[in-house]
Amino acid sequence: MHLLVNCRKAAKQNQETDVSCCCNCSLAKDVCCQIEDRLSKAHAGFENSMQRLETSYSGRLRKTESHSLSLRKKLAPRIARLALESRSLRDFVVHGQLSQLIHLNKCLLK
């Protein structure tokens, strides 16, 4: 009889341990699912933010490139021409050559 009671107590403890283990497993699964959901939401938010940044910076890059192209095509040749004309005028003042002055006047009248 005493042995039978001990066996029942052991069986009951094993059942409680099994139930406790199952509860722990399901609790762990629930926690993991919650962490996974939060992580996926955070990742989706991060990806969305990165796409907005990329769009913003690509727009800025296009604007900067168009500005740089404008400088190269329009302003750089004009500055170079003005530099040559000012050098020509300086040479005329220093050396007094009339042909350069005539050429300079023709360029300025254009």
Secondary structure by P-SEA (a helix, b strand, c coil): caaaaaaaaaaaaaaaaaaaaaaaaaaaaaaaaaaaaaaaaaaaaaaaaaaaaaaaaaaaaaaaaaaaaaaacccaaaaaaaaaaaaaaaaaaacccaaaaaaaaaaaac
